[in-house]
Each structure stands twice: as structure tokens, then as C-alpha cells.
């Protein structure tokens, strides 16, 4: 068939006044041009017809994930394989009269075919990675790490296959040579290998996922995880700086993940108010009527008074403050805070809720509030915390208590003025 085409082409060239033999370069070049034109026609039919129609159907579908493949032009890059296949089949035929040119063109076209296939696979992998992000699959599995590893694997395969095609050697010949260079490969790709192993451990144990808030002081990281790749973990800190942490560091070093707090639905407040010890005293009879008007103490005071009365009935000489049990302003204040927090709409009532005394220090008696808010968002959490402690500091004088505060320069000057 090749010879017949060349014979017909040579006769046609002779008729138009161009002397040519069937095996001349001119005939071969014309056949090559015809092959190129045919390949372009095949590509245009696939690109404008088949691929265009498929993309239109995909964009009109109700599913959104398939639109990502359109955006990454996966079908367009896959369509390039068809014209290359046409050239691979026809160009050797067109150059059959020229052995060197035939072999060289066949090898180059085959390498081009390998590159086109790898290029299409790269686009498909990138699209699949974005689909995983949209479907939140990447929060459970390090999809990007696997995608990068597979792309690296494809790259090496493409390089080996291309070299074997150009050199006309079996790929096994080059693969066997890698065994000798294993030590060098391990040295060069140390971070990649460690990162891949760490990625599997991170995924299997669900240690970190995109969107998690992590803290890792060693690397200055305190923010949300944006990306878990094959080698690094990208963290956007709360001050909008970026920290890049080696993936294997999250396995070998300690870090804090706040995901448990977010999933629990409660965020802890653990803060103390230091009470001036000099302001702590027993309640007097004059204090009871005033404090009994406080809603959160209407049940507490009668109940506590009855309990103390029963206990003190067995004690003689109750006129001395040392004898028996008595209500204190700090104890009553602590009971008030417990009831106040139990009725607070922003406090998580199903988690730990207590107001406790810590060991006294030189700065007074720490009265610690240990609760959980029912809103874990940072801004709202801070607002709830501030609102609670605004109330705590403002209500202290009602119990004749003072918050401890070190003397300021104004206090020192007033003392000196009084002395003079």
C-alpha cells in the first residue's frame, strides 16, 4: 500500500511538472504533510465535537464535582492522545523509504505520546484532589500526599520509558540500574520518603487534617492547617503568617490539636479572680436581709442557714465567733457564682462547671472559675468570657469583697502625702 501511494504521488508530481521518484524526499514530505493534516482533522473533530459535547453535558448536570474535571481540561488533554496515535501509525509508513528518519520519528512520536498520557493523568489527579477537598474527604485522608506521590511515580516511569524508547533499550535495563543507586535515591528523597510514611501515620491515626487548629511551638505554628502535602504541612497562623512544618515532624515531635475541643462543642474557661484576703469576713445579721434579695441566693441562704443551725445546736457558747460554723462573704459569693453560671445561656451545662478556691498566694485568694462555653468560635468565646468576668468584678462590692491589686504609683504618692 505504501508503494502504491508513492507511485500515485510520483505520477501526479510528474504531471504537474515536478520530476520525482517514488522514493524521493519530496514524496515522503508530502505524505508526512498529509498525515499531519489528517491528525489535525482528527483532533478538531474530537476537541470541538466529542469533547465539547461531553463538557456541555457535564456542565448541565446537577452534580458539581464533575465540573472540576472540565475546569482542569482533562478531556481536552486526553483528546491529544488520538492525533498522536494517528501520527504514530502513519508517519512510519510515510517515511518507510528512509530508515533513519523512520526510526527517529517513530521514537520521538512515542515519547510525545508518553508525555501526553502523563499530562492527562496529571490533570485528572489534580481534579481528583480538588474533588476530595470539596467532598471533605481530605479531612480524613491525606489525599494530596497520595496524589503527589503518584505524580512523582508517574514522572519517574515516564522518564525511564522515554529514555528506553530513545535508546532502544528495554525499560527493565534501566530499572535494574536503580537497584545500584538505591542508597543515593534514599539520600536525595529522604524528606519525600519520610513525608509519605508520616502521611500514612497521620491519616491512619487522624492526627491532623486540613482545617484543624494546631499549636507547635518548635516551628512557631499556631493556627489552622491549610494543606497536608507529601513533604510539608502548611499552617496559616492567626497573625496571617505561614508556617511550613515537615510532615514527619508531626509524628516525631509533640504538638497540640484543638480539633477535639471543636468537635465536643465546648471551649474551656479557666481563669481566677484574686480576692483580697483582708476583705474576707463572716456575714453579719445585717447582711442577710440584703443578700436574701438576690435571686440566685434565695434558695441557698435558707438552706445553708438551716444546715448551720442544726450543726450549731450541739455547740455551746455561740456568742464567740470562733465557736460553730458561720456563713462567710466569700463562701456566699462562691455559691452565687455557681448559680449564676448554671443559669447562663452561654455556658455548656453538660460539661464541668465549678467555682473553686486555689491555694492562697501573696496576691490574695484565687477564686477560679472552671467552665465550658457552648460556642467554640474564638471571637464569641472571648466575648462570653469577658462578659462573665465583667459581671464578677462588678458584683464583688455587693459581698463586701475586693479584688487584689498591687499598689500603683498613685497609691504610693497618696501614702507619702498622708505621712507628710
C-alpha positions as CSV (number, residue, x, y, z in Angstrom):
1,X,0.0,0.0,0.0
2,X,2.9,2.3,0.8
3,X,4.5,1.7,-2.5
4,X,1.2,2.3,-4.4
5,X,0.7,5.6,-2.6
6,X,4.2,6.7,-3.5
7,X,3.7,5.6,-7.1
8,X,0.5,7.6,-7.4
9,X,2.0,10.6,-5.8
10,X,5.1,10.4,-8.1
11,X,2.9,10.3,-11.2
12,X,0.9,13.3,-10.0
13,X,4.1,15.3,-9.4
14,X,5.4,14.4,-12.8
15,X,2.1,15.5,-14.4
16,X,2.4,19.0,-12.7
17,X,5.9,19.3,-14.0
18,X,7.9,18.2,-10.9
19,X,10.3,15.3,-11.6
20,X,10.0,12.9,-8.7
21,X,10.7,9.3,-7.9
22,X,8.5,7.2,-5.5
23,X,11.3,7.1,-3.0
24,X,12.3,10.8,-3.2
25,X,12.2,13.0,-0.1
26,X,9.6,15.2,-1.8
27,X,7.1,12.4,-2.0
28,X,7.9,11.5,1.6
29,X,7.4,15.1,2.8
30,X,4.1,15.3,1.0
31,X,2.9,12.1,2.7
32,X,4.1,13.4,6.1
33,X,2.1,16.7,5.5
34,X,-0.9,14.6,4.6
35,X,-0.5,12.7,7.9
36,X,-0.3,15.9,9.8
37,X,-3.4,17.3,8.2
38,X,-5.3,14.1,9.0
39,X,-4.1,14.2,12.6
40,X,-5.3,17.9,12.9
41,X,-8.7,16.9,11.5
42,X,-9.0,14.0,14.0
43,X,-8.0,16.4,16.8
44,X,-10.5,19.1,15.8
45,X,-13.3,16.5,15.5
46,X,-12.6,15.2,19.0
47,X,-11.9,18.6,20.5
48,X,-14.7,20.6,19.0
49,X,-17.2,17.8,18.6
50,X,-16.9,14.9,21.1
51,X,-15.1,16.8,24.0
52,X,-17.2,19.9,23.5
53,X,-20.4,17.9,23.7
54,X,-19.3,16.0,26.7
55,X,-18.2,19.1,28.5
56,X,-21.6,20.7,27.8
57,X,-23.4,17.7,29.2
58,X,-21.2,17.7,32.3
59,X,-21.7,21.5,33.0
60,X,-25.5,21.0,32.7
61,X,-25.6,18.1,35.1
62,X,-26.8,18.6,38.7
63,X,-23.5,17.3,40.1
64,X,-20.8,19.8,40.9
65,X,-17.8,17.6,41.3
66,X,-17.6,16.8,37.6
67,X,-17.3,20.5,36.7
68,X,-13.9,20.4,38.3
69,X,-12.7,18.0,35.6
70,X,-13.9,20.4,33.0
71,X,-12.0,23.3,34.7
72,X,-8.8,21.2,34.7
73,X,-9.4,20.4,30.9
74,X,-8.9,16.7,31.5
75,X,-10.8,15.6,28.4
76,X,-9.0,18.2,26.2
77,X,-5.6,16.9,27.2
78,X,-6.8,13.3,26.8
79,X,-8.0,14.2,23.2
80,X,-4.4,14.9,22.3
81,X,-3.7,11.2,22.5
82,X,-5.8,10.4,19.4
83,X,-3.9,12.6,16.8
84,X,-0.6,11.4,18.3
85,X,-1.7,7.8,17.8
86,X,-2.6,8.7,14.2
87,X,0.8,10.1,13.6
88,X,2.5,7.0,15.2
89,X,0.6,4.7,12.8
90,X,1.1,6.8,9.6
91,X,4.4,8.6,9.9
92,X,6.5,5.4,9.8
93,X,4.5,4.4,6.7
94,X,5.2,7.8,5.1
95,X,8.9,7.6,5.8
96,X,9.3,3.9,5.1
97,X,11.7,4.7,2.2
98,X,14.1,6.4,4.7
99,X,15.1,4.1,7.5
100,X,16.9,6.6,9.8
101,X,14.1,9.2,9.6
102,X,11.5,6.5,10.1
103,X,13.1,5.1,13.3
104,X,13.9,8.6,14.7
105,X,10.3,9.9,14.0
106,X,8.8,6.8,15.5
107,X,10.8,7.2,18.7
108,X,10.0,10.9,19.1
109,X,6.3,10.4,18.5
110,X,6.3,7.6,21.0
111,X,8.0,9.9,23.6
112,X,5.4,12.5,22.7
113,X,2.6,10.0,23.3
114,X,4.0,9.1,26.8
115,X,4.2,12.8,27.7
116,X,0.6,13.4,26.5
117,X,-0.7,10.5,28.6
118,X,1.2,11.6,31.7
119,X,0.0,15.2,31.2
120,X,-3.6,14.0,31.0
121,X,-3.2,11.8,34.1
122,X,-1.6,14.8,36.0
123,X,-4.7,16.9,35.2
124,X,-7.0,14.1,36.3
125,X,-5.1,13.7,39.6
126,X,-5.3,17.4,40.3
127,X,-9.0,17.4,39.6
128,X,-9.5,14.3,41.8
129,X,-7.6,16.1,44.6
130,X,-9.8,19.2,44.4
131,X,-12.9,16.9,44.4
132,X,-11.6,15.3,47.6
133,X,-11.3,18.8,49.1
134,X,-14.8,19.7,48.1
135,X,-16.2,16.5,49.5
136,X,-14.1,16.9,52.6
137,X,-12.5,13.5,52.0
138,X,-9.1,15.2,52.5
139,X,-10.0,15.9,56.1
140,X,-9.9,12.1,56.8
141,X,-7.1,11.1,54.4
142,X,-4.0,12.9,53.1
143,X,-5.2,12.8,49.5
144,X,-2.8,15.5,48.3
145,X,0.1,13.4,49.7
146,X,-1.0,10.4,47.7
147,X,-1.6,12.5,44.6
148,X,1.9,14.0,44.8
149,X,3.4,10.5,45.4
150,X,1.6,9.1,42.4
151,X,2.6,12.0,40.2
152,X,6.2,11.5,41.3
153,X,5.9,7.8,40.4
154,X,4.4,8.7,37.0
155,X,7.3,11.1,36.4
156,X,9.9,8.5,37.0
157,X,8.1,6.0,34.9
158,X,7.8,8.5,32.1
159,X,11.5,9.3,32.3
160,X,12.6,5.7,32.3
161,X,10.2,4.8,29.4
162,X,11.2,7.8,27.4
163,X,14.9,7.1,27.8
164,X,14.4,3.4,26.9
165,X,12.5,4.4,23.8
166,X,15.1,6.9,22.6
167,X,18.0,4.5,23.3
168,X,16.1,1.4,22.0
169,X,16.7,-0.4,25.3
170,X,14.3,-2.4,27.5
171,X,12.9,-0.4,30.5
172,X,14.0,-3.3,32.6
173,X,17.6,-2.5,31.9
174,X,17.2,1.0,33.4
175,X,15.1,-0.3,36.3
176,X,17.7,-2.7,37.3
177,X,20.2,0.1,37.4
178,X,18.1,1.8,40.1
179,X,18.9,-1.0,42.5
180,X,22.5,0.1,42.5
181,X,21.5,3.7,43.1
182,X,19.1,2.9,46.0
183,X,21.3,4.5,48.6
184,X,21.6,7.7,46.5
185,X,17.8,7.7,46.0
186,X,17.2,7.3,49.7
187,X,19.5,10.2,50.4
188,X,18.1,12.6,47.8
189,X,14.5,11.7,48.5
190,X,14.8,11.4,52.3
191,X,12.2,14.0,53.1
192,X,9.8,12.6,50.4
193,X,10.0,9.1,51.9
194,X,9.7,10.2,55.5
195,X,6.9,12.5,54.5
196,X,5.0,9.7,52.8
197,X,5.3,7.4,55.7
198,X,4.3,10.2,58.1
199,X,1.3,11.0,55.9
200,X,0.1,7.4,56.2
201,X,0.5,7.6,60.0
202,X,-1.2,10.9,60.2
203,X,-4.1,9.5,58.2
204,X,-4.4,6.2,60.0
205,X,-4.4,7.9,63.4
206,X,-6.3,11.0,62.3
207,X,-3.7,13.1,63.9
208,X,-4.1,16.2,61.7
209,X,-6.4,17.2,58.9
210,X,-6.9,20.4,56.9
211,X,-9.0,22.9,58.9
212,X,-7.6,21.7,62.3
213,X,-6.2,24.2,64.7
214,X,-2.8,23.1,65.8
215,X,0.0,24.5,68.0
216,X,3.6,23.6,67.6
217,X,6.0,26.0,69.4
218,X,9.1,24.4,68.0
219,X,8.1,25.6,64.5
220,X,6.3,28.8,65.6
221,X,3.0,27.3,64.4
222,X,-0.3,28.4,66.0
223,X,-3.2,28.4,63.5
224,X,-5.3,26.4,61.1
225,X,-3.9,23.7,58.9
226,X,-4.4,24.7,55.2
227,X,-2.7,21.9,53.4
228,X,-1.2,18.5,54.2
229,X,1.2,17.6,51.3
230,X,3.7,14.8,50.7
231,X,6.6,16.7,52.4
232,X,5.2,19.6,54.4
233,X,2.2,20.7,56.4
234,X,1.1,24.3,55.7
235,X,-0.3,26.2,58.7
236,X,-1.8,29.7,58.5
237,X,-1.1,31.3,61.9
238,X,-3.7,33.6,63.5
239,X,-1.4,36.6,62.6
240,X,-1.7,35.5,59.0
241,X,1.9,34.3,58.7
242,X,2.6,30.9,57.2
243,X,4.4,28.1,59.0
244,X,5.7,25.2,56.9
245,X,6.2,22.1,59.1
246,X,7.9,18.9,57.8
247,X,5.2,16.2,57.7
248,X,7.4,13.7,59.6
249,X,7.9,16.3,62.4
250,X,4.2,15.9,63.4
251,X,4.9,12.2,64.0
252,X,8.3,12.6,65.8
253,X,7.6,15.8,67.8
254,X,4.8,16.8,70.1
255,X,2.1,19.2,69.0
256,X,-1.4,20.2,70.2
257,X,-4.5,19.7,68.1
258,X,-7.6,21.6,69.1
259,X,-10.0,19.5,66.9
260,X,-11.3,17.6,70.0
261,X,-12.4,20.9,71.5
262,X,-14.2,21.9,68.3
263,X,-15.9,18.5,68.0
264,X,-17.0,18.5,71.6
265,X,-18.9,21.7,71.3
266,X,-17.5,23.3,74.4
267,X,-14.4,25.5,75.0
268,X,-12.9,25.9,78.4
269,X,-12.7,29.0,80.5
270,X,-10.2,28.5,83.4
271,X,-9.5,31.9,85.0
272,X,-9.2,33.0,88.6
273,X,-10.1,36.2,90.4
274,X,-7.7,37.1,93.2
275,X,-9.6,38.1,96.3
276,X,-8.0,40.5,98.8
277,X,-7.8,38.3,102.0
278,X,-8.3,41.4,104.2
279,X,-11.8,41.7,102.8
280,X,-12.9,38.2,103.8
281,X,-15.2,38.1,106.8
282,X,-18.2,36.4,108.4
283,X,-21.7,37.5,107.4
284,X,-23.5,39.6,109.9
285,X,-27.2,39.7,110.7
286,X,-27.4,42.9,108.8
287,X,-26.1,41.2,105.7
288,X,-28.7,38.5,105.5
289,X,-31.8,40.6,104.5
290,X,-29.8,42.4,101.8
291,X,-28.3,39.2,100.3
292,X,-31.6,37.4,100.5
293,X,-33.0,39.7,97.9
294,X,-30.5,38.3,95.3
295,X,-32.4,35.8,93.1
296,X,-29.6,33.3,92.9
297,X,-29.2,33.2,96.7
298,X,-32.9,32.9,97.6
299,X,-32.7,29.1,97.8
300,X,-29.1,28.9,99.1
301,X,-29.3,31.2,102.1
302,X,-32.3,29.5,103.8
303,X,-31.0,26.0,103.1
304,X,-27.5,26.9,104.3
305,X,-28.8,28.7,107.4
306,X,-30.9,25.7,108.4
307,X,-27.9,23.4,107.9
308,X,-25.7,25.6,110.0
309,X,-28.4,25.9,112.7
310,X,-28.7,22.2,113.0
311,X,-24.9,21.8,113.3
312,X,-24.5,24.7,115.8
313,X,-27.3,23.4,118.0
314,X,-24.8,21.0,119.5
315,X,-22.2,23.8,120.1
316,X,-22.2,25.8,123.4
317,X,-21.2,29.4,123.7
318,X,-22.2,30.5,120.2
319,X,-21.6,34.2,121.1
320,X,-17.9,33.7,120.3
321,X,-17.2,33.8,116.5
322,X,-14.6,31.1,117.0
323,X,-17.3,28.5,118.0
324,X,-19.6,26.8,115.5
325,X,-20.0,27.2,111.8
326,X,-20.9,30.5,110.1
327,X,-21.5,31.9,106.7
328,X,-18.7,34.0,105.1
329,X,-19.0,36.6,102.4
330,X,-16.5,34.7,100.1
331,X,-18.4,31.4,100.6
332,X,-21.7,33.1,99.8
333,X,-20.1,34.8,96.8
334,X,-18.8,31.4,95.5
335,X,-22.3,29.9,95.9
336,X,-23.7,32.9,94.0
337,X,-21.3,32.4,91.1
338,X,-22.2,28.7,90.8
339,X,-25.9,29.6,90.4
340,X,-25.1,32.5,88.1
341,X,-23.1,30.2,85.8
342,X,-25.8,27.4,85.9
343,X,-28.3,29.9,84.6
344,X,-26.0,31.5,82.0
345,X,-27.3,30.7,78.5
346,X,-23.7,30.7,77.0
347,X,-22.3,28.2,79.5
348,X,-22.3,24.5,78.5
349,X,-24.3,22.8,81.2
350,X,-23.4,19.3,80.3
351,X,-19.7,19.8,80.9
352,X,-17.6,20.6,84.1
353,X,-18.9,23.6,85.9
354,X,-17.4,24.7,89.2
355,X,-16.0,27.6,91.2
356,X,-13.1,26.6,93.4
357,X,-10.6,28.1,95.7
358,X,-6.9,27.7,94.9
359,X,-4.0,27.9,97.4
360,X,-3.6,31.5,98.7
361,X,-0.6,33.4,97.4
362,X,1.0,36.8,98.1
363,X,-1.6,38.2,95.7
364,X,-4.6,37.0,97.7
365,X,-7.0,34.1,97.5
366,X,-7.5,32.9,93.9
367,X,-11.2,32.1,93.2
368,X,-11.1,30.1,89.9
369,X,-14.0,29.7,87.5
370,X,-13.7,26.5,85.6
371,X,-16.5,26.1,82.9
372,X,-17.0,25.5,79.2
373,X,-18.7,27.8,76.8
374,X,-21.2,26.4,74.3
375,X,-19.7,28.4,71.4
376,X,-16.2,27.4,70.4
377,X,-15.7,30.2,67.9
378,X,-12.8,32.3,69.1
379,X,-14.4,35.8,68.9
380,X,-17.6,34.7,70.6
381,X,-15.7,32.7,73.2
382,X,-13.7,35.8,74.2
383,X,-16.9,37.9,74.3
384,X,-18.6,35.3,76.6
385,X,-15.5,35.2,78.9
386,X,-15.3,38.9,79.1
387,X,-19.0,39.3,79.8
388,X,-18.8,36.8,82.7
389,X,-15.8,38.4,84.3
390,X,-17.2,41.9,83.8
391,X,-20.1,40.8,86.0
392,X,-17.8,39.1,88.5
393,X,-15.7,42.2,89.1
394,X,-18.7,44.5,89.2
395,X,-20.6,42.3,91.8
396,X,-17.7,41.9,94.3
397,X,-18.7,45.1,96.3
398,X,-22.2,43.6,96.9
399,X,-20.4,40.9,99.1
400,X,-18.1,43.5,100.6
401,X,-15.1,41.8,98.8
402,X,-12.2,43.4,97.0
403,X,-10.1,42.1,94.1
404,X,-6.4,42.2,94.9
405,X,-4.4,44.8,93.1
406,X,-0.8,45.7,93.6
407,X,-0.2,49.4,94.6
408,X,0.3,51.8,91.8
409,X,2.4,54.9,91.7
410,X,-0.7,57.0,92.6
411,X,-1.2,54.8,95.7
412,X,2.4,55.3,96.8
413,X,2.2,59.1,96.3
414,X,-1.1,59.2,98.3
415,X,0.6,57.3,101.2
416,X,3.6,59.7,101.2
417,X,1.2,62.7,101.1
418,X,-0.6,61.3,104.1
419,X,2.6,60.8,106.0
420,X,3.7,64.4,105.4
